[in-house]
Amino acid sequence: MNNSALAKEIGAQHYATQLTGYDEMYADKGKVLPYWEHFMNSIEQIGRDELEHRRREAQRLLRENGVTYNVYADAQSLSRPWKLDPIPLLISSEEWAVIEAGLIQRAELFNLILKDIYGEQSLLKKGLLPVELVYGHEGFLRPCVGTLPDTERQLFLYSANLARGPDGRMWVLDDRTQAPSGAGYALENRSVMTRVLPDLFGESQVHRLAGFFRALRTGLANRSPTSRADSRIVVLTPGPFNETYFEHAYLSSQLGYTLAQGDDLTVRDGRVWLKSVQGLQQVDVILRRVDDSFCDPLELKSISRLGVAGLLEAVRRGNVAVANPLGSSVLENNALLAFLPRLSRHLLGQELLLPSVATWWCGQRRECNFVLENLGRLVIKQIDRASGIHAVFGANLSSQEKSQLRAAILAKPYLYVGQEQVGFSTVPAFVDGQIAPRNAILRNFVVAGEDGYQAMPGGLTRISPLKDNLVVSNQAGGISKDTWVLADQPDQQVSIWLQPRRDHIVEAINEPLPSRAADNLYWVGRNLERIESAARLLRTVLQKWREAQDYTEYSDADCLKTLLRALTHVTVTYPGFVNGDPSLLTNPLPELTELIKDAERHGTIPSSIHAFTQSAFSIRDLWSQDTWRSIDDIRRCWRAGTFNQPLEIGALQSKLDDLISAIVAFTGLTSESMTREAGWLMLDGGRRLERCLSLIALLRATVVIKQEDSTQYQLLEAVLMTTDSLSIYQRRYRSFVQLPMVLELLVLDQTHPRSLVYQLNQLYDYVKALPRERGKVRISAEEKLVLEAFTKIRLIDITALTKTREDSVIYSALDEALADTSKLMWRTSEMIAKAYFSHAEGPHQLNPTQLEDEL
């Protein structure tokens, strides 16, 4: 089949044969809309194979950028991929004008309702809203009454889910007013689509999204209760296990804000402060992505571990602005849809431009009877989305299930609504190599700007994965689409960032590093070094194992056994080869297999990679795209399912090579792209400290032990190979490998990046540069510890350390020096954690007496 035939197979003619209801591509049956016809002709020219290639390219970009949507209790946890269909939803400029006006009208209406519910409550007093509808909803937070500041637009962000019914009209299925999600995913979808379909995007004259996000940034800055030009804005996230955590990190990075969890914030004297390594920093505006009832365990939901105790009091005092306001989830009441037409006429003097899906609230007797009589034809929902009970399609229920539902409604009728079951329109989607119709929902976004509400031109379209499936959600495996609003002429280029006046110098703003982020950076460095040290030593062990398979040389056998024990000491996977089954030393395969595959056992390679990835994902907002790709490469390098059974040494060595190369790439990227501020100090400081500990463990398990000359030579050579120092040794000494020179290179050489003294020197510079409260003459506790270790190592006499009694089995003086250094490093780690990761008042607020006590 030639390319032309392939093109026709995926084109509109083939798609038209599947048309069953209202479809976005058709004006009426058999007639393709002009803008869709132009687009589909271009798709036909691309061809099926090339379109499939571009779909895969889109998924690759999304994966490398770390775009995920987490489903609670999903085994895939942090790595569930975000799915993007390469066929966008097209909307003409004429139709968009109608949708846009309707969205802005609804935002204005909900803003007025919100202000009234938490203010004068005239709607309740006049009977325009039933008391049970408001007070019976979990989103109504009584402590928030009277807390809204006196500004025109309290509702900062608004979102609506739209679907087109069989009659071609756009209907609002539900509204999102608490912490609407999806805008960040829409921006990432657009970024990917402009790369995989650049020509089509340019030809279609698509409205750009930058104006919306510029209004978002400006609107947040204008909400600051202070007049400071550098108002501090944070994005409050529940954390990396939240379903939309990627979006939280993505938006904070794109907008230049600090991503904070509840533990990162504290309230002092009625103000909100960010706990950072630089000390407490006042927060002016919070863009929250935490459900409002979880935001303050002191006054709202006491079981919450996601919020900030005292936040509501800080809001009352007008010291911090929260967007959206606490309590705004009351507007997501499904029953409210039934009252919106009357409220729109009362508050705005206008009819609703975008109608809601027909809704009957069971809190009213006549409406309740109607719902009960028509259970089989309606969709039943609870008024509160947080209840965990999703839409129930009455037509799918058995007689027993209908009886149970009827009893539940009669018991608490005010908790339920019935809604008309709307048949969604279909959109073209690229599924299994062909273009087929799928039901779709469009999520739009509106933000409060300087002169009114502004809608994002487009939004996030989601389609059902299966044909005729009316459940369209990411939780159910939905697929996303970019949404193209077509302009009459090329859209003007607009930046998210405000354009400064010509020749005007803008002062740099250094965002503080939250203590939690510093903690994660520190452990990214430590876990990375654990992976690398384990991988390098394991690679050496495999090479020696290959050489000594049959143990024909006694020295080979002893060298291998010592290296196997060293592997257990370095990875801390006890008992392993040290105190475990002695037969493992002659048949190491079972233990090596666990080190390679067992992600549940602490210290194994997959366990360290998992810990590294978790720490890195928790601070997703701090990484560049290139750096995140290298993080993804490390994660993908080591998947237990990819190993052959039985293990092949050659293939395993190759995988270790790839893993080490990926680690080197990450190290190079961070070294070349991160500014030498607190974040870098924590990341590389963690690496240096862990490298000290790993190197000491390796040396104590190998060269400290006295061996026969032939065995010692092989061990020394293996240690040099493991530390990537063999070629340096050969160039520098040009002699037989001997213990004094090996120790000189690996312990005392300040120019060698793998030596112990080099790590201590770097670590001392880092801890000295970390921000803290300084005394005039005193140095910090961690500085003292590192300086003590550095000085002791520098004063080592290698010749003296390698001389010992004939009856001794180890070089005891050398072992003692290394052991002392290891203890000092562990104490240093404890002091760094205490000073920067768990402080409440700021880093290093210890007085001189406390400093002495710590030491």
ZAMARGU-4260 file (C-alpha; in steps of 0.2 Angstrom, whole numbers, plus 5000, padded with zeros to 4 digits):
<rodrens>
0) 5000/5000/5000 | 5007/5017/4995 | 5008/5032/5006 | 4993/5040/4997 | 4982/5025/5001
5) 4988/5025/5019 | 4983/5044/5020 | 4966/5040/5014 | 4964/5026/5027 | 4966/5038/5041
10) 4957/5053/5034 | 4940/5060/5036 | 4932/5049/5023 | 4936/5033/5033 | 4931/5042/5049
15) 4914/5048/5043 | 4908/5030/5041 | 4909/5029/5060 | 4899/5044/5064 | 4885/5040/5076
20) 4880/5056/5085 | 4885/5074/5085 | 4904/5075/5081 | 4915/5090/5083 | 4922/5088/5065
25) 4905/5090/5056 | 4893/5105/5054 | 4880/5092/5050 | 4879/5074/5044 | 4891/5072/5029
30) 4898/5089/5029 | 4915/5093/5037 | 4918/5110/5045 | 4930/5120/5034 | 4944/5122/5047
35) 4943/5103/5051 | 4944/5099/5033 | 4960/5109/5031 | 4967/5101/5046 | 4962/5083/5041
40) 4970/5086/5024 | 4986/5090/5032 | 4985/5075/5043 | 4982/5064/5027 | 4998/5071/5020
45) 5007/5066/5035 | 5002/5048/5034 | 4998/5035/5047 | 5015/5029/5050 | 5022/5046/5052
50) 5008/5051/5063 | 5011/5036/5074 | 5029/5041/5075 | 5024/5058/5081 | 5013/5051/5094
55) 5027/5041/5101 | 5038/5056/5100 | 5025/5066/5110 | 5025/5052/5123 | 5044/5052/5124
60) 5044/5070/5127 | 5031/5069/5141 | 5041/5055/5149 | 5057/5064/5148 | 5049/5079/5156
65) 5043/5069/5170 | 5024/5072/5166 | 5014/5061/5177 | 4996/5059/5183 | 4996/5049/5199
70) 4981/5038/5203 | 4979/5034/5222 | 4983/5016/5226 | 4991/5013/5209 | 5005/5001/5208
75) 5014/5012/5196 | 5015/5026/5210 | 5025/5041/5204 | 5028/5035/5186 | 5011/5034/5179
80) 5013/5042/5162 | 5003/5057/5155 | 4994/5052/5139 | 4992/5064/5124 | 4983/5061/5108
85) 4991/5070/5093 | 4975/5076/5086 | 4970/5092/5095 | 4952/5098/5097 | 4949/5113/5085
90) 4937/5127/5090 | 4933/5142/5078 | 4935/5159/5084 | 4917/5163/5082 | 4912/5148/5094
95) 4925/5152/5106 | 4919/5170/5108 | 4902/5162/5114 | 4911/5150/5126 | 4923/5163/5133
100) 4908/5175/5137 | 4899/5161/5146 | 4914/5156/5156 | 4918/5174/5162 | 4899/5177/5166
105) 4900/5161/5177 | 4916/5166/5185 | 4908/5183/5190 | 4892/5174/5196 | 4902/5162/5207
110) 4912/5176/5214 | 4897/5185/5220 | 4889/5170/5227 | 4905/5166/5237 | 4906/5184/5244
115) 4888/5183/5249 | 4889/5165/5258 | 4904/5171/5268 | 4898/5189/5270 | 4880/5195/5272
120) 4872/5179/5267 | 4857/5189/5259 | 4854/5174/5247 | 4850/5163/5262 | 4840/5176/5270
125) 4829/5179/5255 | 4827/5161/5251 | 4836/5161/5235 | 4847/5148/5241 | 4841/5134/5253
130) 4850/5134/5270 | 4852/5115/5269 | 4860/5116/5252 | 4874/5127/5260 | 4875/5122/5278
135) 4874/5103/5273 | 4889/5104/5261 | 4906/5099/5268 | 4914/5113/5258 | 4905/5127/5269
140) 4918/5131/5282 | 4910/5141/5296 | 4927/5147/5303 | 4929/5156/5286 | 4914/5167/5288
145) 4920/5185/5288 | 4938/5181/5283 | 4937/5187/5264 | 4946/5203/5262 | 4936/5217/5254
150) 4942/5215/5236 | 4931/5215/5220 | 4936/5197/5214 | 4938/5185/5228 | 4937/5170/5217
155) 4954/5170/5209 | 4953/5154/5198 | 4938/5146/5190 | 4936/5131/5179 | 4922/5122/5171
160) 4920/5105/5163 | 4910/5107/5146 | 4903/5094/5135 | 4893/5096/5119 | 4876/5088/5119
165) 4867/5079/5104 | 4859/5096/5100 | 4876/5104/5097 | 4875/5115/5112 | 4889/5117/5125
170) 4883/5112/5142 | 4892/5114/5159 | 4894/5097/5168 | 4901/5104/5184 | 4911/5119/5190
175) 4928/5119/5199 | 4931/5133/5212 | 4942/5126/5225 | 4959/5123/5217 | 4956/5119/5199
180) 4969/5108/5191 | 4974/5106/5173 | 4980/5122/5167 | 4998/5116/5169 | 4995/5101/5159
185) 4987/5111/5146 | 5003/5122/5145 | 5014/5106/5144 | 5002/5098/5131 | 5004/5114/5120
190) 5023/5114/5122 | 5024/5096/5116 | 5012/5099/5102 | 5022/5113/5095 | 5037/5102/5094
195) 5028/5087/5086 | 5016/5096/5074 | 5025/5113/5072 | 5020/5116/5054 | 5002/5113/5057
200) 5002/5123/5073 | 5009/5138/5063 | 4997/5136/5048 | 4982/5135/5060 | 4985/5152/5068
205) 4981/5145/5085 | 4978/5157/5100 | 4993/5156/5112 | 4992/5153/5131 | 5005/5165/5137
210) 4992/5179/5140 | 4983/5168/5152 | 4998/5164/5163 | 5004/5182/5162 | 4987/5187/5170
215) 4989/5173/5183 | 5006/5180/5188 | 5000/5198/5188 | 4984/5193/5198 | 4994/5184/5211
220) 5006/5198/5214 | 4991/5211/5215 | 4984/5200/5229 | 4998/5203/5240 | 4993/5212/5257
225) 5010/5221/5257 | 5016/5234/5246 | 5033/5226/5243 | 5039/5224/5225 | 5046/5207/5229
230) 5031/5199/5237 | 5034/5181/5241 | 5022/5169/5232 | 5022/5150/5236 | 5013/5136/5228
235) 5006/5125/5242 | 5006/5107/5237 | 5000/5091/5246 | 5016/5083/5241 | 5023/5071/5228
240) 5010/5058/5231 | 4996/5069/5225 | 4988/5065/5209 | 4993/5081/5200 | 5010/5084/5209
245) 5018/5086/5192 | 5007/5101/5188 | 5011/5109/5205 | 5030/5108/5202 | 5028/5113/5184
250) 5018/5129/5187 | 5029/5134/5202 | 5044/5132/5190 | 5036/5141/5175 | 5030/5155/5186
255) 5045/5157/5196 | 5037/5153/5213 | 5043/5142/5228 | 5034/5125/5229 | 5030/5122/5247
260) 5022/5108/5257 | 5013/5112/5273 | 5028/5107/5284 | 5038/5120/5275 | 5027/5134/5282
265) 5024/5140/5299 | 5013/5154/5307 | 5022/5166/5319 | 5014/5182/5326 | 4999/5180/5314
270) 5010/5179/5299 | 5015/5165/5287 | 5033/5161/5286 | 5043/5149/5274 | 5056/5138/5283
275) 5071/5139/5273 | 5090/5136/5275 | 5092/5155/5275 | 5080/5157/5290 | 5061/5161/5291
280) 5055/5171/5276 | 5038/5180/5276 | 5025/5173/5264 | 5013/5186/5256 | 5002/5175/5244
285) 4998/5156/5244 | 4992/5148/5228 | 4985/5133/5236 | 4983/5116/5228 | 4978/5108/5245
290) 4959/5106/5248 | 4953/5120/5259 | 4947/5110/5274 | 4965/5102/5275 | 4974/5119/5275
295) 4973/5123/5294 | 4972/5108/5306 | 4970/5121/5320 | 4953/5128/5315 | 4947/5116/5301
300) 4951/5098/5299 | 4961/5093/5314 | 4967/5076/5306 | 4976/5085/5292 | 4995/5084/5290
305) 4995/5094/5274 | 4991/5112/5280 | 4998/5125/5291 | 4992/5127/5309 | 4986/5145/5311
310) 4984/5149/5293 | 4966/5155/5294 | 4970/5167/5308 | 4984/5175/5297 | 4971/5177/5284
315) 4959/5185/5296 | 4972/5198/5300 | 4975/5201/5282 | 4993/5196/5283 | 4992/5183/5269
320) 4981/5181/5254 | 4976/5163/5248 | 4970/5159/5231 | 4957/5152/5230 | 4950/5158/5247
325) 4948/5145/5260 | 4930/5139/5259 | 4928/5141/5241 | 4924/5123/5238 | 4906/5126/5244
330) 4903/5132/5226 | 4907/5115/5219 | 4891/5109/5227 | 4882/5099/5213 | 4865/5105/5219
335) 4870/5123/5215 | 4868/5120/5197 | 4849/5119/5199 | 4849/5137/5206 | 4861/5146/5195
340) 4848/5153/5182 | 4838/5161/5196 | 4854/5168/5204 | 4861/5174/5188 | 4845/5185/5185
345) 4846/5191/5203 | 4864/5195/5205 | 4869/5199/5187 | 4852/5204/5179 | 4857/5191/5165
350) 4852/5174/5158 | 4865/5161/5159 | 4875/5161/5143 | 4882/5143/5146 | 4868/5132/5153
355) 4871/5119/5166 | 4866/5101/5163 | 4848/5099/5170 | 4849/5095/5189 | 4836/5091/5202
360) 4841/5093/5220 | 4833/5080/5231 | 4832/5092/5246 | 4816/5098/5238 | 4801/5086/5239
365) 4795/5088/5221 | 4812/5086/5214 | 4816/5072/5225 | 4800/5063/5219 | 4805/5066/5201
370) 4823/5058/5204 | 4816/5043/5213 | 4803/5040/5199 | 4817/5042/5186 | 4832/5033/5193
375) 4834/5022/5178 | 4836/5038/5167 | 4847/5049/5177 | 4864/5051/5184 | 4865/5052/5203
380) 4878/5061/5212 | 4881/5067/5230 | 4882/5086/5232 | 4899/5085/5239 | 4914/5079/5228
385) 4924/5075/5243 | 4913/5061/5248 | 4922/5049/5236 | 4906/5043/5228 | 4907/5047/5209
390) 4893/5048/5197 | 4881/5033/5197 | 4872/5029/5180 | 4855/5023/5185 | 4853/5014/5168
395) 4867/5002/5174 | 4860/4998/5191 | 4852/4981/5195 | 4835/4981/5204 | 4843/4978/5220
400) 4856/4992/5218 | 4842/5004/5213 | 4833/4999/5229 | 4848/5002/5240 | 4851/5019/5231
405) 4833/5024/5234 | 4834/5020/5252 | 4850/5031/5254 | 4842/5045/5245 | 4827/5044/5257
410) 4838/5044/5272 | 4847/5060/5268 | 4839/5068/5253 | 4848/5084/5254 | 4865/5075/5250
415) 4859/5069/5233 | 4856/5076/5215 | 4849/5069/5200 | 4856/5075/5183 | 4851/5072/5165
420) 4862/5059/5156 | 4869/5069/5142 | 4877/5061/5127 | 4893/5069/5124 | 4899/5074/5107
425) 4914/5064/5099 | 4930/5071/5093 | 4943/5063/5081 | 4957/5053/5090 | 4971/5043/5084
430) 4968/5026/5091 | 4977/5010/5087 | 4984/5017/5070 | 4968/5025/5064 | 4957/5040/5067
435) 4941/5035/5077 | 4928/5045/5087 | 4929/5046/5106 | 4918/5055/5119 | 4926/5071/5125
440) 4925/5084/5139 | 4933/5101/5138 | 4940/5109/5154 | 4942/5128/5153 | 4951/5140/5165
445) 4947/5158/5170 | 4958/5169/5180 | 4955/5186/5189 | 4965/5199/5180 | 4968/5217/5183
450) 4952/5223/5173 | 4941/5208/5175 | 4941/5189/5172 | 4951/5182/5158 | 4949/5165/5150
455) 4962/5153/5144 | 4960/5152/5125 | 4957/5133/5124 | 4960/5122/5139 | 4962/5104/5143
460) 4952/5091/5133 | 4951/5074/5139 | 4944/5059/5129 | 4938/5042/5135 | 4950/5027/5130
465) 4936/5016/5124 | 4922/5019/5111 | 4905/5025/5118 | 4912/5026/5136 | 4904/5041/5145
470) 4916/5040/5159 | 4930/5053/5154 | 4943/5056/5168 | 4961/5054/5171 | 4958/5042/5185
475) 4949/5031/5173 | 4963/5031/5161 | 4958/5045/5150 | 4969/5053/5137 | 4972/5071/5135
480) 4971/5083/5120 | 4978/5100/5116 | 4964/5112/5112 | 4967/5124/5098 | 4956/5140/5097
485) 4959/5146/5079 | 4962/5164/5076 | 4957/5175/5061 | 4975/5181/5060 | 4992/5176/5068
490) 4991/5178/5086 | 5003/5191/5094 | 5018/5185/5103 | 5016/5188/5122 | 5028/5183/5136
495) 5022/5176/5153 | 5035/5188/5160 | 5032/5207/5161 | 5043/5217/5148 | 5054/5229/5157
500) 5058/5246/5150 | 5072/5248/5138 | 5089/5248/5147 | 5080/5246/5164 | 5090/5234/5175
505) 5079/5222/5184 | 5086/5216/5201 | 5088/5198/5203 | 5077/5189/5215 | 5084/5174/5224
510) 5070/5163/5230 | 5074/5155/5247 | 5077/5136/5247 | 5064/5127/5258 | 5071/5116/5272
515) 5062/5101/5264 | 5069/5105/5247 | 5087/5106/5255 | 5084/5089/5263 | 5079/5081/5247
520) 5094/5089/5237 | 5105/5082/5251 | 5098/5065/5249 | 5098/5066/5230 | 5117/5068/5232
525) 5119/5054/5244 | 5108/5041/5236 | 5117/5045/5219 | 5134/5042/5227 | 5127/5026/5234
530) 5121/5020/5217 | 5138/5024/5209 | 5149/5016/5223 | 5138/5000/5222 | 5138/4999/5203
535) 5157/5002/5202 | 5161/4989/5215 | 5149/4977/5208 | 5156/4979/5191 | 5174/4975/5198
540) 5167/4960/5207 | 5159/4953/5191 | 5176/4955/5182 | 5185/4946/5195 | 5172/4933/5196
545) 5174/4930/5178 | 5193/4928/5180 | 5191/4916/5195 | 5176/4906/5190 | 5185/4889/5194
550) 5196/4896/5208 | 5211/4888/5200 | 5222/4902/5207 | 5221/4903/5226 | 5225/4922/5226
555) 5210/4924/5214 | 5199/4915/5226 | 5204/4925/5241 | 5203/4942/5231 | 5186/4938/5226
560) 5180/4933/5243 | 5187/4949/5250 | 5178/4960/5237 | 5162/4951/5240 | 5163/4955/5258
565) 5168/4973/5254 | 5152/4974/5243 | 5141/4970/5258 | 5151/4983/5269 | 5149/4997/5255
570) 5131/4993/5252 | 5126/4990/5270 | 5116/4975/5265 | 5120/4964/5280 | 5122/4950/5283
575) 5126/4947/5265 | 5143/4940/5262 | 5150/4945/5279 | 5140/4936/5292 | 5128/4926/5281
580) 5128/4909/5273 | 5147/4905/5271 | 5143/4896/5255 | 5138/4912/5247 | 5157/4916/5245
585) 5159/4901/5234 | 5142/4903/5225 | 5138/4922/5226 | 5125/4922/5213 | 5109/4921/5225
590) 5116/4936/5235 | 5121/4946/5219 | 5104/4943/5212 | 5096/4951/5227 | 5108/4966/5226
595) 5103/4968/5208 | 5084/4965/5209 | 5077/4967/5226 | 5070/4984/5228 | 5063/4981/5245
600) 5080/4977/5253 | 5089/4993/5259 | 5106/4996/5251 | 5103/4986/5235 | 5105/4995/5218
605) 5086/4996/5214 | 5082/5002/5232 | 5095/5016/5231 | 5088/5021/5213 | 5070/5021/5220
610) 5076/5032/5235 | 5086/5044/5223 | 5071/5045/5211 | 5059/5049/5225 | 5070/5063/5232
615) 5072/5070/5215 | 5053/5069/5211 | 5049/5078/5227 | 5059/5093/5221 | 5054/5092/5203
620) 5052/5111/5202 | 5071/5113/5204 | 5077/5103/5190 | 5079/5109/5172 | 5072/5098/5158
625) 5089/5091/5153 | 5093/5087/5171 | 5076/5078/5173 | 5079/5068/5157 | 5095/5062/5165
630) 5086/5057/5181 | 5074/5047/5170 | 5088/5039/5162 | 5095/5033/5178 | 5078/5026/5183
635) 5076/5017/5167 | 5093/5010/5166 | 5089/4998/5180 | 5073/4988/5179 | 5073/4971/5187
640) 5061/4964/5173 | 5074/4967/5160 | 5087/4955/5167 | 5089/4938/5159 | 5087/4922/5169
645) 5099/4916/5173 | 5110/4931/5175 | 5123/4934/5161 | 5138/4942/5168 | 5142/4951/5151
650) 5125/4958/5149 | 5125/4964/5168 | 5142/4972/5165 | 5135/4982/5150 | 5120/4988/5161
655) 5132/4994/5174 | 5141/5003/5161 | 5125/5012/5156 | 5120/5016/5173 | 5137/5023/5178
660) 5136/5034/5162 | 5119/5040/5166 | 5125/5045/5183 | 5140/5054/5176 | 5128/5063/5164
665) 5118/5069/5179 | 5133/5075/5189 | 5139/5084/5174 | 5123/5093/5170 | 5120/5098/5188
670) 5139/5104/5189 | 5137/5114/5174 | 5119/5121/5176 | 5116/5124/5195 | 5121/5141/5203
675) 5133/5139/5217 | 5119/5143/5230 | 5112/5133/5244 | 5104/5120/5233 | 5121/5116/5225
680) 5129/5116/5242 | 5117/5103/5248 | 5117/5092/5233 | 5136/5091/5230 | 5139/5091/5249
685) 5128/5076/5251 | 5138/5067/5237 | 5155/5072/5245 | 5150/5066/5262 | 5143/5049/5255
690) 5158/5047/5245 | 5169/5049/5260 | 5159/5035/5269 | 5159/5024/5254 | 5177/5025/5251
695) 5181/5022/5269 | 5170/5007/5269 | 5179/5000/5254 | 5197/5004/5261 | 5193/4996/5278
700) 5186/4980/5269 | 5200/4978/5258 | 5217/4987/5259 | 5217/4987/5279 | 5217/4968/5279
705) 5234/4961/5278 | 5235/4948/5263 | 5248/4938/5254 | 5258/4948/5241 | 5249/4941/5226
710) 5232/4943/5234 | 5236/4961/5240 | 5241/4966/5222 | 5225/4960/5215 | 5215/4969/5229
715) 5224/4985/5227 | 5222/4984/5208 | 5203/4981/5211 | 5201/4995/5222 | 5210/5007/5210
720) 5198/5001/5196 | 5183/5003/5207 | 5187/5021/5212 | 5191/5025/5193 | 5210/5028/5198
725) 5220/5014/5190 | 5225/5025/5175 | 5230/5039/5186 | 5240/5028/5197 | 5249/5021/5182
730) 5253/5038/5174 | 5259/5045/5191 | 5269/5031/5198 | 5274/5019/5184 | 5277/5005/5196
735) 5271/4989/5203 | 5255/4993/5213 | 5259/4995/5231 | 5249/4999/5247 | 5258/5016/5252
740) 5256/5024/5235 | 5238/5018/5233 | 5234/5026/5250 | 5244/5041/5245 | 5233/5043/5230
745) 5216/5038/5237 | 5218/5046/5255 | 5230/5061/5254 | 5230/5068/5236 | 5221/5084/5237
750) 5221/5085/5218 | 5212/5069/5215 | 5193/5070/5214 | 5191/5053/5221 | 5203/5054/5236
755) 5197/5056/5254 | 5205/5072/5258 | 5198/5080/5242 | 5180/5076/5248 | 5184/5083/5265
760) 5191/5099/5258 | 5176/5101/5247 | 5164/5097/5261 | 5172/5110/5272 | 5170/5123/5259
765) 5152/5119/5257 | 5147/5119/5275 | 5157/5135/5278 | 5147/5143/5264 | 5130/5137/5270
770) 5119/5152/5276 | 5117/5153/5295 | 5118/5165/5310 | 5137/5168/5312 | 5146/5173/5327
775) 5161/5184/5326 | 5174/5171/5329 | 5166/5155/5332 | 5163/5142/5317 | 5148/5131/5316
780) 5147/5114/5323 | 5148/5105/5307 | 5163/5115/5301 | 5172/5110/5317 | 5169/5092/5313
785) 5174/5092/5295 | 5189/5102/5299 | 5194/5090/5313 | 5193/5076/5300 | 5202/5085/5287
790) 5216/5089/5298 | 5218/5072/5305 | 5219/5065/5288 | 5232/5078/5282 | 5243/5073/5297
795) 5243/5055/5292 | 5260/5047/5290 | 5257/5034/5277 | 5273/5025/5281 | 5269/5023/5299
800) 5251/5017/5296 | 5257/5003/5284 | 5269/4996/5297 | 5262/4984/5310 | 5266/4969/5320
805) 5270/4953/5311 | 5256/4944/5321 | 5243/4957/5317 | 5230/4953/5303 | 5226/4971/5299
810) 5234/4988/5298 | 5227/4993/5315 | 5233/5011/5314 | 5226/5014/5297 | 5210/5006/5302
815) 5208/5017/5317 | 5211/5033/5307 | 5198/5028/5294 | 5186/5023/5308 | 5188/5040/5317
820) 5185/5049/5300 | 5169/5039/5297 | 5162/5043/5314 | 5166/5062/5312 | 5156/5061/5295
825) 5141/5053/5303 | 5141/5066/5316 | 5143/5079/5303 | 5128/5072/5294 | 5118/5073/5310
830) 5123/5091/5313 | 5118/5096/5295 | 5101/5088/5297 | 5098/5097/5314 | 5103/5114/5308
835) 5095/5114/5291 | 5081/5101/5289 | 5071/5102/5304 | 5073/5119/5311 | 5058/5130/5317
840) 5067/5146/5319 | 5079/5147/5305 | 5096/5138/5302 | 5109/5137/5316 | 5101/5148/5329
845) 5112/5139/5343 | 5120/5150/5355 | 5139/5148/5359 | 5136/5137/5374 | 5124/5126/5364
850) 5138/5125/5351 | 5150/5119/5363 | 5138/5106/5370 | 5134/5099/5352 | 5153/5096/5350
</rodrens>
